């Protein structure tokens, strides 16, 4: 089964190779500073998705989920990225899991990239 067909629950929380590549590209000090911005961006996109769903604005909800998916996968947060991808596709059965997955993923990100 490939990453694309795996259920989000079956994904690794974080892709350490992706994190390592990012740290190598920007340096450990810059990465450490960026992690706070990443966390804030993930939270904002999650909040936007949730509020749009409450408001019945599916286009905005999907757009926020799309942004969250891309941002999470770009920094190696596989589980969060794949859950956001499911939400982007309109698969809302696991939507209530988003806050917990977000918190866990951000925690892993904050602990990553340290020498």
Buried (B, 14 or more C-beta within 10 A) or exposed (E): EEEEEEEBEEBEBBBEEBBEEBBEEBEEEEBBEBBEEBBEBBBBBBBBBBEBBEEEBEEBBBBBBBBBBBBBBEBBBBBBBBBBBBBBEEEEEBBEBBEEBBBBBBEBBBEBBEE
